[in-house]
Amino acid sequence: MPHKPVAIVAAMRRELAPLLQSVRARKVDGVELFELESAVIAVGGIGKSAATRATEAVIRYAHPELIVNAGIAGAVAPKLKAGQVGRAREVVDGETGARYPVSGGEWVVATVSAVSDPTAKRELGLKFGADVVDMECAAVAEAARLHGLEFAAVKAVADEADFFLPPMPQFVTENGKFATGRFIAYVALRPKMWPVVNQLRHNSRLASVNLSMAIRHLIQEYAAAQREENVPLA
């Protein structure tokens, strides 16, 4: 098995589509793995259980030093706009209250099972000081902690704090996959949702492009630092 210094865990391939478009996937323990020169990207599905499974699989496969959770998130802080990218300084599990401090970041990421309206986002901001919300980050942070590995999280905003999301979580299957066909059928019968879904699609594409650029830079930066550390003294 290869050794890669960086392992990236994402929920869906589309979140890092620009980075993965020319890379062939392999399935390991039910998780899609995409091997780059200095990193392996694991795409394991939506939610904490899927994220844990993907993290464990990529750790066994790549033996990394750094685990990174990368993904699209919802803004909690009103100042954040669609397409903005940031790194976590802390991750909090909104269901257990567990907190994971992270060096080098600026955002607080709250992980919950579902958030779709501005009121729920405001509550996360008040309770946890959250800047963004997602469904996987705390699970990846916990797995990294259990293995004694360095952890980072990079998030890109798709929906702003006042954006009303469609009921996306009800279309997530037990294994963390998004039931796209059922969702399209649901939206097709509700014309009032069409502008919302179109805006979310546009925002998500922008977030994916910016997130992929940030992850590419992080991988290059970390790999360069690793090489410098391994250069023998003259």
BAMAR-175839 format. One record per residue (C-alpha): residue number from 0; z, x, y; residue in three letters. Coordinates in steps of 0.5 Angstrom, whole numbers. Layout:
    n      z      x      y  res
  NUM      Z      X      Y  ala
...
This chain:
    n      z      x      y  res
    0      0      0      0  met
    1     -1      2      7  pro
    2      4      5     12  his
    3      3      2     19  lys
    4      7      3     25  pro
    5      7     -4     28  val
    6      7    -11     24  ala
    7      5    -17     28  ile
    8      7    -24     26  val
    9      3    -30     29  ala
   10      3    -37     27  ala
   11     -5    -39     27  met
   12    -11    -34     27  arg
   13    -14    -38     34  arg
   14     -8    -35     38  glu
   15    -11    -28     37  leu
   16    -18    -30     36  ala
   17    -21    -25     40  pro
   18    -17    -19     37  leu
   19    -19    -22     30  leu
   20    -26    -24     30  gln
   21    -29    -18     27  ser
   22    -23    -17     22  val
   23    -23    -19     15  arg
   24    -17    -22     12  ala
   25    -13    -21      5  arg
   26     -8    -26      2  lys
   27     -2    -23      0  val
   28      4    -28     -2  asp
   29      0    -34      1  gly
   30      0    -30      8  val
   31     -7    -28     11  glu
   32     -6    -21     13  leu
   33    -11    -17     18  phe
   34    -11    -10     18  glu
   35    -12     -6     24  leu
   36    -12      2     25  glu
   37     -5      2     27  ser
   38     -2     -5     25  ala
   39     -3    -11     21  val
   40     -3    -18     23  ile
   41      0    -23     19  ala
   42     -2    -30     20  val
   43      3    -35     16  gly
   44      3    -42     19  gly
   45      7    -46     24  ile
   46     15    -46     24  gly
   47     21    -42     23  lys
   48     20    -42     15  ser
   49     13    -40     15  ala
   50     15    -35     20  ala
   51     20    -32     16  thr
   52     15    -32     10  arg
   53     10    -28     14  ala
   54     15    -23     16  thr
   55     17    -22     10  glu
   56     10    -21      7  ala
   57      8    -16     12  val
   58     14    -12     12  ile
   59     13    -11      4  arg
   60      6    -10      5  tyr
   61      6     -5     11  ala
   62     13     -2     12  his
   63     13     -2     19  pro
   64     18      1     24  glu
   65     16     -5     30  leu
   66     16    -12     28  ile
   67     12    -16     34  val
   68     12    -24     34  asn
   69      6    -26     38  ala
   70      4    -33     40  gly
   71      2    -38     45  ile
   72      8    -42     48  ala
   73     10    -47     53  gly
   74     13    -46     60  ala
   75     20    -48     61  val
   76     20    -44     68  ala
   77     16    -48     73  pro
   78     14    -42     76  lys
   79     10    -40     70  leu
   80      2    -42     70  lys
   81     -3    -43     64  ala
   82     -5    -36     61  gly
   83      1    -32     64  gln
   84      3    -27     59  val
   85     10    -24     58  gly
   86     15    -20     53  arg
   87     22    -23     51  ala
   88     28    -20     54  arg
   89     32    -25     49  glu
   90     30    -30     44  val
   91     35    -36     42  val
   92     35    -40     37  asp
   93     36    -47     40  gly
   94     38    -50     33  glu
   95     43    -45     31  thr
   96     45    -42     38  gly
   97     44    -35     35  ala
   98     41    -30     40  arg
   99     37    -24     40  tyr
  100     37    -19     45  pro
  101     30    -15     46  val
  102     29     -9     50  ser
  103     23     -8     55  gly
  104     22    -15     57  gly
  105     23    -21     62  glu
  106     23    -28     59  trp
  107     28    -31     55  val
  108     24    -35     49  val
  109     28    -41     46  ala
  110     25    -43     39  thr
  111     26    -50     37  val
  112     23    -55     32  ser
  113     19    -59     37  ala
  114     18    -60     44  val
  115     13    -64     48  ser
  116     15    -67     54  asp
  117     18    -64     61  pro
  118     25    -67     60  thr
  119     26    -63     54  ala
  120     24    -57     57  lys
  121     28    -58     63  arg
  122     34    -58     58  glu
  123     32    -52     55  leu
  124     32    -48     61  gly
  125     39    -51     63  leu
  126     42    -50     56  lys
  127     39    -43     55  phe
  128     36    -40     61  gly
  129     29    -41     57  ala
  130     23    -39     61  asp
  131     18    -41     55  val
  132     19    -45     48  val
  133     16    -44     42  asp
  134     17    -45     34  met
  135     17    -39     31  glu
  136     20    -33     35  cys
  137     28    -33     33  ala
  138     26    -33     25  ala
  139     22    -27     26  val
  140     27    -24     30  ala
  141     32    -25     25  glu
  142     28    -22     19  ala
  143     27    -16     23  ala
  144     35    -16     24  arg
  145     36    -16     17  leu
  146     31    -11     15  his
  147     34     -6     21  gly
  148     27     -6     24  leu
  149     25     -6     32  glu
  150     23    -12     35  phe
  151     19    -15     40  ala
  152     16    -21     42  ala
  153     10    -23     47  val
  154      8    -30     49  lys
  155      2    -33     53  ala
  156      3    -40     56  val
  157     -1    -45     54  ala
  158      2    -51     57  asp
  159      6    -51     64  glu
  160     13    -54     65  ala
  161     10    -61     67  asp
  162      5    -62     62  phe
  163      6    -67     57  phe
  164      4    -65     50  leu
  165      1    -70     45  pro
  166      6    -70     39  pro
  167      3    -64     36  met
  168      9    -63     31  pro
  169      8    -69     27  gln
  170      1    -66     25  phe
  171      4    -60     22  val
  172      4    -60     14  thr
  173     10    -57     10  glu
  174      7    -50      9  asn
  175      6    -49     16  gly
  176     -1    -51     17  lys
  177     -4    -56     23  phe
  178     -8    -62     20  ala
  179    -13    -61     25  thr
  180    -17    -67     22  gly
  181    -12    -72     22  arg
  182    -10    -70     29  phe
  183    -17    -71     31  ile
  184    -17    -78     28  ala
  185    -11    -79     32  tyr
  186    -14    -77     39  val
  187    -20    -80     38  ala
  188    -17    -87     38  leu
  189    -13    -86     44  arg
  190    -18    -84     50  pro
  191    -13    -83     55  lys
  192    -11    -77     51  met
  193    -18    -74     52  trp
  194    -17    -70     58  pro
  195    -10    -68     56  val
  196    -13    -65     50  val
  197    -19    -62     53  asn
  198    -14    -59     58  gln
  199    -10    -56     53  leu
  200    -16    -53     49  arg
  201    -18    -50     55  his
  202    -11    -47     57  asn
  203    -10    -45     50  ser
  204    -17    -41     50  arg
  205    -15    -37     56  leu
  206     -8    -36     53  ala
  207    -11    -33     47  ser
  208    -15    -28     51  val
  209    -10    -25     55  asn
  210     -5    -25     49  leu
  211    -10    -21     45  ser
  212    -11    -16     51  met
  213     -3    -15     51  ala
  214     -2    -14     44  ile
  215     -8     -9     43  arg
  216     -5     -5     49  his
  217      2     -6     46  leu
  218     -1     -3     39  ile
  219     -4      3     42  gln
  220      2      4     47  glu
  221      6      4     41  tyr
  222      2      8     36  ala
  223      1     14     42  ala
  224      8     14     42  ala
  225      9     15     35  gln
  226      4     21     35  arg
  227      8     24     40  glu
  228     14     24     37  glu
  229     11     27     30  asn
  230      8     33     34  val
  231     11     39     32  pro
  232     14     44     37  leu
  233     10     50     39  ala
